[in-house]
Amino acid sequence: MDWDSKIASNVKQIKPSGIRKFFDIAAQVKGVLSLSIGEPDFAAPDKVLDAMKKSLDDKETSYTANSGMLELREEIAKYFKKHYKVDYDPNDEILVTVGVSEGLAMSLLALTEPGDEVVIPDPAYVAYPAAVELAGGKAVPIPTYPKDDFKVTVEALEKVVTPKTKALVLGYPNNPTGTMMTAEELMPIAKFVKEHDLIVLTDEIYCELVYNGVKFTSFAALPDMRERTIVFNGFSKAWAMTGMRLGYICAPREALAPILKLHQYAIMCANTQAQFGGITALKDCDAEVESMRQEYDRRRKVIYKGLCDMGLPVFEPRGAFYIFPDIRCTGLTSAEFCEKLVQEEKVAVVPGTAFGDSGEGFVRISYAASMETIQEAIKRMSKFVDKYRK
Ligand SMILES: Cc1ncc(COP(=O)(O)O)c(C=O)c1O
């Protein structure tokens, strides 16, 4: 069978994730210190695990409602109201998904017609452009720059918007740069999307992980934005529940109904045990989340200082668990830097180019790793940068 000729052309065009590719190279080198994974090094809180175990003891092994357990949707609605003063009706404006990943994929399938353009700040999380292209749309990068700490600007948006532009994807706190946009900074973007009648897909998965007293505000909480915004969030990062695959979408009911239709057929419902864990995560784990956030913050300060001390230009990240130093002083490309660093010093970080063309000259370092790993990795990187510095 000639499978190649049978595979859908839009799938063939999608490049495999640059993170995965690099991760595989690093996995072949023994004793590597990995700062390449965007995944907490903590386990989920014990209370979450207990709730999941109890649901098994209680033989709660059936499907839930397609949109997720009502109790979980109610907790999500409360969370939104408490943090951002935005109301979502748990009955038909919240959908529990298999992580943000599923939420994004289903939403883009529900929204995208062939030829629709979806604008995405570059660099960006790898799944955004792929999800747009798989849905038949055109992913249009919006370049962002180190001088702006990689924040998206109206100026850059104006250059890429066309009559075919349907949606804007936002992801703050940001993977891969660690940049954060406050409500005040997002206001001009809100004005722009209203003027151009765009939908906003906002991935707020790192909303709990902000530092230096920065306040996170959901894009949906900005004036007039709730009606045109689809919010994605989940339990993978702040609650360290990546493997449970649990996330959610909050959106106006007219937007959510078609997404639910796709979710019903493709997924049925998110995992039942994970949903029991999610209820406890929202009800009862603020202290655990705060203690992990504080630990990331300590590591963030150490790695920021370490990179500054080795003379790499870098801005201080305000969110998520990534830092994005400028490595151009070495004369190496992002890919060369990462390949040589892993071969010569056994430290794995990810080329900025895995996240888009604007990432050239930068590398993504994840500080979701132990303090000892971070300190040793800084020593090795410092030696490496000294060797190549031009
Ligand atoms: C910005 C961003 N969004 C979404 C995801 C995936 O989230 P989930 O585990 O909820 O599918 C990740 C994972 O790295 C991420 O960094």
The ligand as a Tripos MOL2 file, in Angstrom:
@<TRIPOS>MOLECULE
LIG
   16    16     1     0     0
SMALL
NO_CHARGES

@<TRIPOS>ATOM
      1 C1          0.9620   27.4830   26.2740 C.3       1 LIG1
      2 C2          0.5080   26.0750   26.4190 C.ar      1 LIG1
      3 N1         -0.7620   25.7570   26.1350 N.ar      1 LIG1
      4 C3         -1.2050   24.4910   26.2290 C.ar      1 LIG1
      5 C4         -0.3730   23.4590   26.6130 C.ar      1 LIG1
      6 C5         -0.9310   22.0600   26.6940 C.3       1 LIG1
      7 O1         -1.8130   22.0220   27.7390 O.3       1 LIG1
      8 P1         -2.6360   20.7120   28.1540 P.3       1 LIG1
      9 O2         -1.7300   19.8370   28.9360 O.co2     1 LIG1
     10 O3         -3.7390   21.3050   29.0040 O.co2     1 LIG1
     11 O4         -3.1340   20.1000   26.9090 O.co2     1 LIG1
     12 C6          0.9540   23.7330   26.9180 C.ar      1 LIG1
     13 C7          1.8860   22.6490   27.2790 C.2       1 LIG1
     14 O5          3.0800   22.7940   27.2710 O.2       1 LIG1
     15 C8          1.3980   25.0830   26.8240 C.ar      1 LIG1
     16 O6          2.6580   25.4090   27.1140 O.3       1 LIG1
@<TRIPOS>BOND
     1     1     2 1
     2     2     3 ar
     3     2    15 ar
     4     3     4 ar
     5     4     5 ar
     6     5     6 1
     7     5    12 ar
     8     6     7 1
     9     7     8 1
    10     8     9 2
    11     8    10 1
    12     8    11 1
    13    12    13 1
    14    12    15 ar
    15    13    14 2
    16    15    16 1
@<TRIPOS>SUBSTRUCTURE
     1 LIG1         1 GROUP 0 **** ****
